Amino acid sequence: MTPDGKWKRLYPIRFRHLSGETSFKRWDQIRFRYSTPRRDKREESCHVHEDSIEILGELPRKERSRAFDPLILPSVAEAARRGQSLALIRPIEPKFQWKRKSEAAMAEEREAYAKAARQGSLLDKELEALEPTPYEFKFRFRDEEAEHTYVNGDWEAHAMFYNSVRSGKSEADVLSWMDRTFNVEYPSRGMAFAVGNQAKRPQTWQLLGVLRLDELSETEKAQGNLF
């Protein structure tokens, strides 16, 4: 999001390749140069020049809700009516679920990673060797107009799983922790979904990010946008 409240879809961002002064996290404020994508006509999309990324600092936790609350819409359908390809919504009665992937699905994802690596400007060995998460993570929820079931496309959720397993925890313990995080902690404290549509299928929306975002009181909302 820009300081004037405009969405920006940043790509291609190869987070595994960023390091030092260009390696930013979810809540970091950054400055960068970009150009208009040739094939993606969605208004919010921009082609980031990775070597221009400059981290300005992390947005403090207490300021996040005031910054993003003005962007929250009541439904995915409302975002589509406004012509947006990105939006932030508050899910109603969200339910985080998971299912183990089949061997066929795992093989298909491995091939997709390898294909993406081959299509890059340079052969990306790390991407080619990347192992898919063995579980499919989903959220069932409703907004103010409809019910939805979206696969969780948030990379941080998959990183939660892999980093915890690699630290020595069992898959069962990790899944139990994720269950508490997304079905108890986040909903009780405040949660928002970042959703976006596909460039080739604009009618198809996806869950791109799961945010821990406090809900503001009416008094706090009346104080206006942080920026």
PyMOL CGO cylinders between C-alpha atoms (Angstrom):
from pymol import cmd
from pymol.cgo import CYLINDER

trace = [
    CYLINDER, 0.00, 0.00, 0.00, 1.24, 3.50, -0.86, 0.3, 1, 1, 1, 1, 1, 1,
    CYLINDER, 1.24, 3.50, -0.86, 1.06, 6.42, 1.62, 0.3, 1, 1, 1, 1, 1, 1,
    CYLINDER, 1.06, 6.42, 1.62, -2.05, 7.68, -0.21, 0.3, 1, 1, 1, 1, 1, 1,
    CYLINDER, -2.05, 7.68, -0.21, -3.85, 4.36, 0.23, 0.3, 1, 1, 1, 1, 1, 1,
    CYLINDER, -3.85, 4.36, 0.23, -3.31, 2.78, -3.19, 0.3, 1, 1, 1, 1, 1, 1,
    CYLINDER, -3.31, 2.78, -3.19, -2.65, -0.91, -3.62, 0.3, 1, 1, 1, 1, 1, 1,
    CYLINDER, -2.65, -0.91, -3.62, 0.51, -2.09, -5.35, 0.3, 1, 1, 1, 1, 1, 1,
    CYLINDER, 0.51, -2.09, -5.35, 1.08, -5.65, -6.54, 0.3, 1, 1, 1, 1, 1, 1,
    CYLINDER, 1.08, -5.65, -6.54, 4.84, -6.20, -6.46, 0.3, 1, 1, 1, 1, 1, 1,
    CYLINDER, 4.84, -6.20, -6.46, 6.45, -8.75, -8.75, 0.3, 1, 1, 1, 1, 1, 1,
    CYLINDER, 6.45, -8.75, -8.75, 8.61, -10.52, -9.59, 0.3, 1, 1, 1, 1, 1, 1,
    CYLINDER, 8.61, -10.52, -9.59, 9.95, -10.49, -6.03, 0.3, 1, 1, 1, 1, 1, 1,
    CYLINDER, 9.95, -10.49, -6.03, 12.30, -13.43, -5.46, 0.3, 1, 1, 1, 1, 1, 1,
    CYLINDER, 12.30, -13.43, -5.46, 12.37, -13.31, -1.67, 0.3, 1, 1, 1, 1, 1, 1,
    CYLINDER, 12.37, -13.31, -1.67, 14.82, -16.20, -1.44, 0.3, 1, 1, 1, 1, 1, 1,
    CYLINDER, 14.82, -16.20, -1.44, 17.32, -14.14, -3.46, 0.3, 1, 1, 1, 1, 1, 1,
    CYLINDER, 17.32, -14.14, -3.46, 16.98, -10.86, -1.60, 0.3, 1, 1, 1, 1, 1, 1,
    CYLINDER, 16.98, -10.86, -1.60, 19.61, -10.18, 1.04, 0.3, 1, 1, 1, 1, 1, 1,
    CYLINDER, 19.61, -10.18, 1.04, 20.96, -7.42, 3.23, 0.3, 1, 1, 1, 1, 1, 1,
    CYLINDER, 20.96, -7.42, 3.23, 19.48, -4.02, 2.46, 0.3, 1, 1, 1, 1, 1, 1,
    CYLINDER, 19.48, -4.02, 2.46, 16.90, -5.38, -0.01, 0.3, 1, 1, 1, 1, 1, 1,
    CYLINDER, 16.90, -5.38, -0.01, 15.49, -8.24, 2.10, 0.3, 1, 1, 1, 1, 1, 1,
    CYLINDER, 15.49, -8.24, 2.10, 12.20, -6.90, 3.45, 0.3, 1, 1, 1, 1, 1, 1,
    CYLINDER, 12.20, -6.90, 3.45, 9.45, -8.42, 5.57, 0.3, 1, 1, 1, 1, 1, 1,
    CYLINDER, 9.45, -8.42, 5.57, 5.67, -8.11, 5.53, 0.3, 1, 1, 1, 1, 1, 1,
    CYLINDER, 5.67, -8.11, 5.53, 5.35, -4.97, 7.64, 0.3, 1, 1, 1, 1, 1, 1,
    CYLINDER, 5.35, -4.97, 7.64, 8.41, -3.13, 6.35, 0.3, 1, 1, 1, 1, 1, 1,
    CYLINDER, 8.41, -3.13, 6.35, 7.95, 0.19, 4.58, 0.3, 1, 1, 1, 1, 1, 1,
    CYLINDER, 7.95, 0.19, 4.58, 9.98, 0.26, 1.37, 0.3, 1, 1, 1, 1, 1, 1,
    CYLINDER, 9.98, 0.26, 1.37, 10.88, 2.49, -1.55, 0.3, 1, 1, 1, 1, 1, 1,
    CYLINDER, 10.88, 2.49, -1.55, 11.61, 1.11, -5.03, 0.3, 1, 1, 1, 1, 1, 1,
    CYLINDER, 11.61, 1.11, -5.03, 11.59, 1.82, -8.74, 0.3, 1, 1, 1, 1, 1, 1,
    CYLINDER, 11.59, 1.82, -8.74, 9.21, -0.01, -11.04, 0.3, 1, 1, 1, 1, 1, 1,
    CYLINDER, 9.21, -0.01, -11.04, 7.92, -0.14, -14.58, 0.3, 1, 1, 1, 1, 1, 1,
    CYLINDER, 7.92, -0.14, -14.58, 4.52, -0.96, -16.06, 0.3, 1, 1, 1, 1, 1, 1,
    CYLINDER, 4.52, -0.96, -16.06, 4.16, -4.70, -16.78, 0.3, 1, 1, 1, 1, 1, 1,
    CYLINDER, 4.16, -4.70, -16.78, 3.78, -5.61, -20.43, 0.3, 1, 1, 1, 1, 1, 1,
    CYLINDER, 3.78, -5.61, -20.43, 1.27, -8.42, -20.00, 0.3, 1, 1, 1, 1, 1, 1,
    CYLINDER, 1.27, -8.42, -20.00, -0.48, -7.71, -16.71, 0.3, 1, 1, 1, 1, 1, 1,
    CYLINDER, -0.48, -7.71, -16.71, -3.02, -4.93, -17.27, 0.3, 1, 1, 1, 1, 1, 1,
    CYLINDER, -3.02, -4.93, -17.27, -4.33, -4.86, -13.70, 0.3, 1, 1, 1, 1, 1, 1,
    CYLINDER, -4.33, -4.86, -13.70, -4.05, -1.31, -12.39, 0.3, 1, 1, 1, 1, 1, 1,
    CYLINDER, -4.05, -1.31, -12.39, -2.29, -2.24, -9.16, 0.3, 1, 1, 1, 1, 1, 1,
    CYLINDER, -2.29, -2.24, -9.16, 0.45, -4.34, -10.77, 0.3, 1, 1, 1, 1, 1, 1,
    CYLINDER, 0.45, -4.34, -10.77, 3.99, -3.06, -11.11, 0.3, 1, 1, 1, 1, 1, 1,
    CYLINDER, 3.99, -3.06, -11.11, 7.23, -4.69, -12.22, 0.3, 1, 1, 1, 1, 1, 1,
    CYLINDER, 7.23, -4.69, -12.22, 9.71, -4.06, -9.42, 0.3, 1, 1, 1, 1, 1, 1,
    CYLINDER, 9.71, -4.06, -9.42, 13.38, -3.40, -10.09, 0.3, 1, 1, 1, 1, 1, 1,
    CYLINDER, 13.38, -3.40, -10.09, 14.75, -5.57, -7.29, 0.3, 1, 1, 1, 1, 1, 1,
    CYLINDER, 14.75, -5.57, -7.29, 18.09, -3.80, -7.07, 0.3, 1, 1, 1, 1, 1, 1,
    CYLINDER, 18.09, -3.80, -7.07, 16.31, -0.52, -6.27, 0.3, 1, 1, 1, 1, 1, 1,
    CYLINDER, 16.31, -0.52, -6.27, 14.54, -1.76, -3.12, 0.3, 1, 1, 1, 1, 1, 1,
    CYLINDER, 14.54, -1.76, -3.12, 15.26, 0.39, -0.08, 0.3, 1, 1, 1, 1, 1, 1,
    CYLINDER, 15.26, 0.39, -0.08, 13.90, -0.48, 3.37, 0.3, 1, 1, 1, 1, 1, 1,
    CYLINDER, 13.90, -0.48, 3.37, 12.70, 2.57, 5.31, 0.3, 1, 1, 1, 1, 1, 1,
    CYLINDER, 12.70, 2.57, 5.31, 11.75, 0.79, 8.52, 0.3, 1, 1, 1, 1, 1, 1,
    CYLINDER, 11.75, 0.79, 8.52, 9.05, -1.41, 10.02, 0.3, 1, 1, 1, 1, 1, 1,
    CYLINDER, 9.05, -1.41, 10.02, 5.51, -0.09, 10.46, 0.3, 1, 1, 1, 1, 1, 1,
    CYLINDER, 5.51, -0.09, 10.46, 4.91, -0.27, 14.24, 0.3, 1, 1, 1, 1, 1, 1,
    CYLINDER, 4.91, -0.27, 14.24, 2.28, -2.78, 15.34, 0.3, 1, 1, 1, 1, 1, 1,
    CYLINDER, 2.28, -2.78, 15.34, 0.14, -0.10, 17.01, 0.3, 1, 1, 1, 1, 1, 1,
    CYLINDER, 0.14, -0.10, 17.01, -0.08, 1.86, 13.74, 0.3, 1, 1, 1, 1, 1, 1,
    CYLINDER, -0.08, 1.86, 13.74, -0.98, -1.00, 11.39, 0.3, 1, 1, 1, 1, 1, 1,
    CYLINDER, -0.98, -1.00, 11.39, -4.73, -1.02, 11.93, 0.3, 1, 1, 1, 1, 1, 1,
    CYLINDER, -4.73, -1.02, 11.93, -5.05, 2.73, 11.42, 0.3, 1, 1, 1, 1, 1, 1,
    CYLINDER, -5.05, 2.73, 11.42, -3.03, 2.44, 8.21, 0.3, 1, 1, 1, 1, 1, 1,
    CYLINDER, -3.03, 2.44, 8.21, -5.02, -0.41, 6.69, 0.3, 1, 1, 1, 1, 1, 1,
    CYLINDER, -5.02, -0.41, 6.69, -8.53, -0.05, 8.13, 0.3, 1, 1, 1, 1, 1, 1,
    CYLINDER, -8.53, -0.05, 8.13, -9.58, 2.50, 5.45, 0.3, 1, 1, 1, 1, 1, 1,
    CYLINDER, -9.58, 2.50, 5.45, -8.86, -0.14, 2.77, 0.3, 1, 1, 1, 1, 1, 1,
    CYLINDER, -8.86, -0.14, 2.77, -11.13, -2.81, 4.25, 0.3, 1, 1, 1, 1, 1, 1,
    CYLINDER, -11.13, -2.81, 4.25, -14.15, -3.65, 2.09, 0.3, 1, 1, 1, 1, 1, 1,
    CYLINDER, -14.15, -3.65, 2.09, -17.27, -5.60, 3.10, 0.3, 1, 1, 1, 1, 1, 1,
    CYLINDER, -17.27, -5.60, 3.10, -16.90, -8.30, 0.45, 0.3, 1, 1, 1, 1, 1, 1,
    CYLINDER, -16.90, -8.30, 0.45, -14.98, -9.72, -2.48, 0.3, 1, 1, 1, 1, 1, 1,
    CYLINDER, -14.98, -9.72, -2.48, -17.92, -8.83, -4.72, 0.3, 1, 1, 1, 1, 1, 1,
    CYLINDER, -17.92, -8.83, -4.72, -17.65, -5.17, -3.70, 0.3, 1, 1, 1, 1, 1, 1,
    CYLINDER, -17.65, -5.17, -3.70, -13.98, -5.15, -4.68, 0.3, 1, 1, 1, 1, 1, 1,
    CYLINDER, -13.98, -5.15, -4.68, -14.90, -6.57, -8.09, 0.3, 1, 1, 1, 1, 1, 1,
    CYLINDER, -14.90, -6.57, -8.09, -17.61, -3.96, -8.58, 0.3, 1, 1, 1, 1, 1, 1,
    CYLINDER, -17.61, -3.96, -8.58, -15.07, -1.23, -7.88, 0.3, 1, 1, 1, 1, 1, 1,
    CYLINDER, -15.07, -1.23, -7.88, -12.75, -2.64, -10.52, 0.3, 1, 1, 1, 1, 1, 1,
    CYLINDER, -12.75, -2.64, -10.52, -10.08, -3.57, -8.00, 0.3, 1, 1, 1, 1, 1, 1,
    CYLINDER, -10.08, -3.57, -8.00, -7.83, -6.59, -8.36, 0.3, 1, 1, 1, 1, 1, 1,
    CYLINDER, -7.83, -6.59, -8.36, -6.62, -6.42, -4.75, 0.3, 1, 1, 1, 1, 1, 1,
    CYLINDER, -6.62, -6.42, -4.75, -8.61, -5.90, -1.57, 0.3, 1, 1, 1, 1, 1, 1,
    CYLINDER, -8.61, -5.90, -1.57, -8.63, -6.33, 2.19, 0.3, 1, 1, 1, 1, 1, 1,
    CYLINDER, -8.63, -6.33, 2.19, -11.64, -7.88, 3.94, 0.3, 1, 1, 1, 1, 1, 1,
    CYLINDER, -11.64, -7.88, 3.94, -12.58, -9.01, 7.45, 0.3, 1, 1, 1, 1, 1, 1,
    CYLINDER, -12.58, -9.01, 7.45, -13.58, -12.70, 7.23, 0.3, 1, 1, 1, 1, 1, 1,
    CYLINDER, -13.58, -12.70, 7.23, -16.71, -13.73, 9.12, 0.3, 1, 1, 1, 1, 1, 1,
    CYLINDER, -16.71, -13.73, 9.12, -16.56, -17.07, 10.96, 0.3, 1, 1, 1, 1, 1, 1,
    CYLINDER, -16.56, -17.07, 10.96, -13.28, -18.17, 9.34, 0.3, 1, 1, 1, 1, 1, 1,
    CYLINDER, -13.28, -18.17, 9.34, -12.24, -21.81, 9.61, 0.3, 1, 1, 1, 1, 1, 1,
    CYLINDER, -12.24, -21.81, 9.61, -8.66, -22.85, 8.88, 0.3, 1, 1, 1, 1, 1, 1,
    CYLINDER, -8.66, -22.85, 8.88, -8.37, -26.37, 7.47, 0.3, 1, 1, 1, 1, 1, 1,
    CYLINDER, -8.37, -26.37, 7.47, -5.68, -28.61, 6.03, 0.3, 1, 1, 1, 1, 1, 1,
    CYLINDER, -5.68, -28.61, 6.03, -5.47, -31.80, 3.98, 0.3, 1, 1, 1, 1, 1, 1,
    CYLINDER, -5.47, -31.80, 3.98, -2.46, -33.91, 3.03, 0.3, 1, 1, 1, 1, 1, 1,
    CYLINDER, -2.46, -33.91, 3.03, -1.66, -33.67, -0.66, 0.3, 1, 1, 1, 1, 1, 1,
    CYLINDER, -1.66, -33.67, -0.66, -1.55, -36.74, -2.87, 0.3, 1, 1, 1, 1, 1, 1,
    CYLINDER, -1.55, -36.74, -2.87, 1.74, -37.91, -4.38, 0.3, 1, 1, 1, 1, 1, 1,
    CYLINDER, 1.74, -37.91, -4.38, 0.40, -36.87, -7.78, 0.3, 1, 1, 1, 1, 1, 1,
    CYLINDER, 0.40, -36.87, -7.78, -0.30, -33.34, -6.53, 0.3, 1, 1, 1, 1, 1, 1,
    CYLINDER, -0.30, -33.34, -6.53, 3.18, -33.11, -5.01, 0.3, 1, 1, 1, 1, 1, 1,
    CYLINDER, 3.18, -33.11, -5.01, 4.78, -34.25, -8.27, 0.3, 1, 1, 1, 1, 1, 1,
    CYLINDER, 4.78, -34.25, -8.27, 2.75, -31.70, -10.21, 0.3, 1, 1, 1, 1, 1, 1,
    CYLINDER, 2.75, -31.70, -10.21, 3.90, -28.88, -7.92, 0.3, 1, 1, 1, 1, 1, 1,
    CYLINDER, 3.90, -28.88, -7.92, 7.54, -29.96, -8.17, 0.3, 1, 1, 1, 1, 1, 1,
    CYLINDER, 7.54, -29.96, -8.17, 7.27, -29.82, -11.95, 0.3, 1, 1, 1, 1, 1, 1,
    CYLINDER, 7.27, -29.82, -11.95, 5.63, -26.38, -11.74, 0.3, 1, 1, 1, 1, 1, 1,
    CYLINDER, 5.63, -26.38, -11.74, 8.56, -25.09, -9.67, 0.3, 1, 1, 1, 1, 1, 1,
    CYLINDER, 8.56, -25.09, -9.67, 11.04, -26.56, -12.14, 0.3, 1, 1, 1, 1, 1, 1,
    CYLINDER, 11.04, -26.56, -12.14, 9.17, -25.05, -15.09, 0.3, 1, 1, 1, 1, 1, 1,
    CYLINDER, 9.17, -25.05, -15.09, 9.10, -21.62, -13.43, 0.3, 1, 1, 1, 1, 1, 1,
    CYLINDER, 9.10, -21.62, -13.43, 12.83, -21.87, -12.81, 0.3, 1, 1, 1, 1, 1, 1,
    CYLINDER, 12.83, -21.87, -12.81, 13.53, -22.76, -16.45, 0.3, 1, 1, 1, 1, 1, 1,
    CYLINDER, 13.53, -22.76, -16.45, 11.48, -19.79, -17.65, 0.3, 1, 1, 1, 1, 1, 1,
    CYLINDER, 11.48, -19.79, -17.65, 13.48, -17.31, -15.57, 0.3, 1, 1, 1, 1, 1, 1,
    CYLINDER, 13.48, -17.31, -15.57, 16.20, -15.08, -16.97, 0.3, 1, 1, 1, 1, 1, 1,
    CYLINDER, 16.20, -15.08, -16.97, 18.68, -17.40, -15.23, 0.3, 1, 1, 1, 1, 1, 1,
    CYLINDER, 18.68, -17.40, -15.23, 18.19, -20.99, -14.16, 0.3, 1, 1, 1, 1, 1, 1,
    CYLINDER, 18.19, -20.99, -14.16, 17.05, -20.76, -10.55, 0.3, 1, 1, 1, 1, 1, 1,
    CYLINDER, 17.05, -20.76, -10.55, 18.39, -23.90, -8.90, 0.3, 1, 1, 1, 1, 1, 1,
    CYLINDER, 18.39, -23.90, -8.90, 16.84, -23.01, -5.54, 0.3, 1, 1, 1, 1, 1, 1,
    CYLINDER, 16.84, -23.01, -5.54, 13.37, -22.70, -7.04, 0.3, 1, 1, 1, 1, 1, 1,
    CYLINDER, 13.37, -22.70, -7.04, 13.82, -25.87, -9.05, 0.3, 1, 1, 1, 1, 1, 1,
    CYLINDER, 13.82, -25.87, -9.05, 14.74, -27.82, -5.91, 0.3, 1, 1, 1, 1, 1, 1,
    CYLINDER, 14.74, -27.82, -5.91, 12.06, -26.26, -3.70, 0.3, 1, 1, 1, 1, 1, 1,
    CYLINDER, 12.06, -26.26, -3.70, 9.93, -28.90, -2.01, 0.3, 1, 1, 1, 1, 1, 1,
    CYLINDER, 9.93, -28.90, -2.01, 6.16, -28.24, -1.93, 0.3, 1, 1, 1, 1, 1, 1,
    CYLINDER, 6.16, -28.24, -1.93, 4.40, -28.19, 1.42, 0.3, 1, 1, 1, 1, 1, 1,
    CYLINDER, 4.40, -28.19, 1.42, 2.87, -31.67, 1.96, 0.3, 1, 1, 1, 1, 1, 1,
    CYLINDER, 2.87, -31.67, 1.96, -0.40, -30.12, 3.13, 0.3, 1, 1, 1, 1, 1, 1,
    CYLINDER, -0.40, -30.12, 3.13, -2.94, -27.96, 1.36, 0.3, 1, 1, 1, 1, 1, 1,
    CYLINDER, -2.94, -27.96, 1.36, -4.08, -25.14, 3.64, 0.3, 1, 1, 1, 1, 1, 1,
    CYLINDER, -4.08, -25.14, 3.64, -7.54, -23.63, 3.17, 0.3, 1, 1, 1, 1, 1, 1,
    CYLINDER, -7.54, -23.63, 3.17, -9.88, -21.14, 4.78, 0.3, 1, 1, 1, 1, 1, 1,
    CYLINDER, -9.88, -21.14, 4.78, -13.65, -21.42, 4.73, 0.3, 1, 1, 1, 1, 1, 1,
    CYLINDER, -13.65, -21.42, 4.73, -15.32, -18.11, 5.57, 0.3, 1, 1, 1, 1, 1, 1,
    CYLINDER, -15.32, -18.11, 5.57, -17.99, -15.69, 4.54, 0.3, 1, 1, 1, 1, 1, 1,
    CYLINDER, -17.99, -15.69, 4.54, -18.04, -11.98, 3.90, 0.3, 1, 1, 1, 1, 1, 1,
    CYLINDER, -18.04, -11.98, 3.90, -21.08, -9.73, 3.87, 0.3, 1, 1, 1, 1, 1, 1,
    CYLINDER, -21.08, -9.73, 3.87, -22.33, -11.13, 0.55, 0.3, 1, 1, 1, 1, 1, 1,
    CYLINDER, -22.33, -11.13, 0.55, -21.21, -14.73, 0.09, 0.3, 1, 1, 1, 1, 1, 1,
    CYLINDER, -21.21, -14.73, 0.09, -19.47, -17.82, 1.43, 0.3, 1, 1, 1, 1, 1, 1,
    CYLINDER, -19.47, -17.82, 1.43, -16.01, -18.76, 0.19, 0.3, 1, 1, 1, 1, 1, 1,
    CYLINDER, -16.01, -18.76, 0.19, -13.46, -21.55, 0.36, 0.3, 1, 1, 1, 1, 1, 1,
    CYLINDER, -13.46, -21.55, 0.36, -10.01, -20.32, -0.64, 0.3, 1, 1, 1, 1, 1, 1,
    CYLINDER, -10.01, -20.32, -0.64, -6.70, -22.14, -0.72, 0.3, 1, 1, 1, 1, 1, 1,
    CYLINDER, -6.70, -22.14, -0.72, -4.27, -20.22, 1.47, 0.3, 1, 1, 1, 1, 1, 1,
    CYLINDER, -4.27, -20.22, 1.47, -1.74, -18.74, -0.96, 0.3, 1, 1, 1, 1, 1, 1,
    CYLINDER, -1.74, -18.74, -0.96, 0.11, -16.88, 1.80, 0.3, 1, 1, 1, 1, 1, 1,
    CYLINDER, 0.11, -16.88, 1.80, 3.74, -18.01, 1.65, 0.3, 1, 1, 1, 1, 1, 1,
    CYLINDER, 3.74, -18.01, 1.65, 4.18, -17.19, 5.35, 0.3, 1, 1, 1, 1, 1, 1,
    CYLINDER, 4.18, -17.19, 5.35, 1.73, -19.94, 6.33, 0.3, 1, 1, 1, 1, 1, 1,
    CYLINDER, 1.73, -19.94, 6.33, 3.79, -22.50, 4.43, 0.3, 1, 1, 1, 1, 1, 1,
    CYLINDER, 3.79, -22.50, 4.43, 6.96, -21.05, 5.96, 0.3, 1, 1, 1, 1, 1, 1,
    CYLINDER, 6.96, -21.05, 5.96, 5.39, -21.50, 9.42, 0.3, 1, 1, 1, 1, 1, 1,
    CYLINDER, 5.39, -21.50, 9.42, 5.00, -25.19, 8.69, 0.3, 1, 1, 1, 1, 1, 1,
    CYLINDER, 5.00, -25.19, 8.69, 8.42, -25.82, 7.18, 0.3, 1, 1, 1, 1, 1, 1,
    CYLINDER, 8.42, -25.82, 7.18, 10.43, -23.76, 9.64, 0.3, 1, 1, 1, 1, 1, 1,
    CYLINDER, 10.43, -23.76, 9.64, 8.77, -25.47, 12.59, 0.3, 1, 1, 1, 1, 1, 1,
    CYLINDER, 8.77, -25.47, 12.59, 9.25, -28.98, 11.19, 0.3, 1, 1, 1, 1, 1, 1,
    CYLINDER, 9.25, -28.98, 11.19, 12.90, -28.23, 10.43, 0.3, 1, 1, 1, 1, 1, 1,
    CYLINDER, 12.90, -28.23, 10.43, 13.37, -27.05, 14.02, 0.3, 1, 1, 1, 1, 1, 1,
    CYLINDER, 13.37, -27.05, 14.02, 12.53, -30.56, 15.20, 0.3, 1, 1, 1, 1, 1, 1,
    CYLINDER, 12.53, -30.56, 15.20, 8.79, -30.38, 15.91, 0.3, 1, 1, 1, 1, 1, 1,
    CYLINDER, 8.79, -30.38, 15.91, 6.49, -33.14, 14.69, 0.3, 1, 1, 1, 1, 1, 1,
    CYLINDER, 6.49, -33.14, 14.69, 4.01, -32.45, 11.89, 0.3, 1, 1, 1, 1, 1, 1,
    CYLINDER, 4.01, -32.45, 11.89, 1.16, -33.12, 14.33, 0.3, 1, 1, 1, 1, 1, 1,
    CYLINDER, 1.16, -33.12, 14.33, 2.45, -30.52, 16.79, 0.3, 1, 1, 1, 1, 1, 1,
    CYLINDER, 2.45, -30.52, 16.79, 2.99, -27.96, 14.04, 0.3, 1, 1, 1, 1, 1, 1,
    CYLINDER, 2.99, -27.96, 14.04, -0.51, -28.45, 12.62, 0.3, 1, 1, 1, 1, 1, 1,
    CYLINDER, -0.51, -28.45, 12.62, -1.96, -28.14, 16.12, 0.3, 1, 1, 1, 1, 1, 1,
    CYLINDER, -1.96, -28.14, 16.12, -0.07, -24.85, 16.59, 0.3, 1, 1, 1, 1, 1, 1,
    CYLINDER, -0.07, -24.85, 16.59, -1.28, -23.53, 13.23, 0.3, 1, 1, 1, 1, 1, 1,
    CYLINDER, -1.28, -23.53, 13.23, -4.82, -24.57, 14.15, 0.3, 1, 1, 1, 1, 1, 1,
    CYLINDER, -4.82, -24.57, 14.15, -4.65, -22.51, 17.37, 0.3, 1, 1, 1, 1, 1, 1,
    CYLINDER, -4.65, -22.51, 17.37, -3.06, -19.58, 15.55, 0.3, 1, 1, 1, 1, 1, 1,
    CYLINDER, -3.06, -19.58, 15.55, -5.58, -19.28, 12.72, 0.3, 1, 1, 1, 1, 1, 1,
    CYLINDER, -5.58, -19.28, 12.72, -8.73, -20.63, 14.40, 0.3, 1, 1, 1, 1, 1, 1,
    CYLINDER, -8.73, -20.63, 14.40, -8.37, -19.11, 17.87, 0.3, 1, 1, 1, 1, 1, 1,
    CYLINDER, -8.37, -19.11, 17.87, -5.69, -16.45, 18.29, 0.3, 1, 1, 1, 1, 1, 1,
    CYLINDER, -5.69, -16.45, 18.29, -6.07, -14.47, 15.07, 0.3, 1, 1, 1, 1, 1, 1,
    CYLINDER, -6.07, -14.47, 15.07, -9.90, -14.39, 14.98, 0.3, 1, 1, 1, 1, 1, 1,
    CYLINDER, -9.90, -14.39, 14.98, -10.11, -13.40, 18.65, 0.3, 1, 1, 1, 1, 1, 1,
    CYLINDER, -10.11, -13.40, 18.65, -7.54, -10.60, 18.34, 0.3, 1, 1, 1, 1, 1, 1,
    CYLINDER, -7.54, -10.60, 18.34, -8.37, -9.36, 14.83, 0.3, 1, 1, 1, 1, 1, 1,
    CYLINDER, -8.37, -9.36, 14.83, -7.72, -10.86, 11.41, 0.3, 1, 1, 1, 1, 1, 1,
    CYLINDER, -7.72, -10.86, 11.41, -7.93, -9.63, 7.82, 0.3, 1, 1, 1, 1, 1, 1,
    CYLINDER, -7.93, -9.63, 7.82, -7.57, -11.37, 4.47, 0.3, 1, 1, 1, 1, 1, 1,
    CYLINDER, -7.57, -11.37, 4.47, -5.71, -9.87, 1.52, 0.3, 1, 1, 1, 1, 1, 1,
    CYLINDER, -5.71, -9.87, 1.52, -7.44, -11.18, -1.61, 0.3, 1, 1, 1, 1, 1, 1,
    CYLINDER, -7.44, -11.18, -1.61, -6.71, -10.71, -5.28, 0.3, 1, 1, 1, 1, 1, 1,
    CYLINDER, -6.71, -10.71, -5.28, -7.89, -11.89, -8.66, 0.3, 1, 1, 1, 1, 1, 1,
    CYLINDER, -7.89, -11.89, -8.66, -5.98, -13.62, -11.43, 0.3, 1, 1, 1, 1, 1, 1,
    CYLINDER, -5.98, -13.62, -11.43, -4.69, -11.70, -14.43, 0.3, 1, 1, 1, 1, 1, 1,
    CYLINDER, -4.69, -11.70, -14.43, -5.97, -14.25, -16.95, 0.3, 1, 1, 1, 1, 1, 1,
    CYLINDER, -5.97, -14.25, -16.95, -9.16, -15.05, -15.02, 0.3, 1, 1, 1, 1, 1, 1,
    CYLINDER, -9.16, -15.05, -15.02, -10.22, -11.79, -13.33, 0.3, 1, 1, 1, 1, 1, 1,
    CYLINDER, -10.22, -11.79, -13.33, -13.43, -13.38, -12.09, 0.3, 1, 1, 1, 1, 1, 1,
    CYLINDER, -13.43, -13.38, -12.09, -11.38, -15.84, -10.01, 0.3, 1, 1, 1, 1, 1, 1,
    CYLINDER, -11.38, -15.84, -10.01, -10.26, -14.52, -6.63, 0.3, 1, 1, 1, 1, 1, 1,
    CYLINDER, -10.26, -14.52, -6.63, -7.64, -15.98, -4.31, 0.3, 1, 1, 1, 1, 1, 1,
    CYLINDER, -7.64, -15.98, -4.31, -6.46, -15.63, -0.73, 0.3, 1, 1, 1, 1, 1, 1,
    CYLINDER, -6.46, -15.63, -0.73, -3.04, -13.99, -0.92, 0.3, 1, 1, 1, 1, 1, 1,
    CYLINDER, -3.04, -13.99, -0.92, -2.31, -13.07, 2.68, 0.3, 1, 1, 1, 1, 1, 1,
    CYLINDER, -2.31, -13.07, 2.68, -3.55, -13.58, 6.24, 0.3, 1, 1, 1, 1, 1, 1,
    CYLINDER, -3.55, -13.58, 6.24, -2.94, -10.56, 8.47, 0.3, 1, 1, 1, 1, 1, 1,
    CYLINDER, -2.94, -10.56, 8.47, -3.08, -10.18, 12.23, 0.3, 1, 1, 1, 1, 1, 1,
    CYLINDER, -3.08, -10.18, 12.23, -4.83, -6.80, 12.30, 0.3, 1, 1, 1, 1, 1, 1,
    CYLINDER, -4.83, -6.80, 12.30, -6.60, -5.34, 15.32, 0.3, 1, 1, 1, 1, 1, 1,
    CYLINDER, -6.60, -5.34, 15.32, -10.15, -4.15, 14.81, 0.3, 1, 1, 1, 1, 1, 1,
    CYLINDER, -10.15, -4.15, 14.81, -10.56, -0.45, 15.53, 0.3, 1, 1, 1, 1, 1, 1,
    CYLINDER, -10.56, -0.45, 15.53, -13.23, 1.00, 17.78, 0.3, 1, 1, 1, 1, 1, 1,
    CYLINDER, -13.23, 1.00, 17.78, -15.61, 3.57, 16.31, 0.3, 1, 1, 1, 1, 1, 1,
    CYLINDER, -15.61, 3.57, 16.31, -13.68, 6.29, 18.13, 0.3, 1, 1, 1, 1, 1, 1,
    CYLINDER, -13.68, 6.29, 18.13, -10.41, 5.13, 16.60, 0.3, 1, 1, 1, 1, 1, 1,
    CYLINDER, -10.41, 5.13, 16.60, -11.98, 4.96, 13.14, 0.3, 1, 1, 1, 1, 1, 1,
    CYLINDER, -11.98, 4.96, 13.14, -13.20, 8.53, 13.52, 0.3, 1, 1, 1, 1, 1, 1,
    CYLINDER, -13.20, 8.53, 13.52, -9.62, 9.68, 14.04, 0.3, 1, 1, 1, 1, 1, 1,
    CYLINDER, -9.62, 9.68, 14.04, -8.93, 8.91, 10.39, 0.3, 1, 1, 1, 1, 1, 1,
    CYLINDER, -8.93, 8.91, 10.39, -6.17, 7.35, 8.35, 0.3, 1, 1, 1, 1, 1, 1,
    CYLINDER, -6.17, 7.35, 8.35, -2.66, 7.15, 9.79, 0.3, 1, 1, 1, 1, 1, 1,
    CYLINDER, -2.66, 7.15, 9.79, -1.27, 8.78, 6.65, 0.3, 1, 1, 1, 1, 1, 1,
]
cmd.load_cgo(trace, "trace")
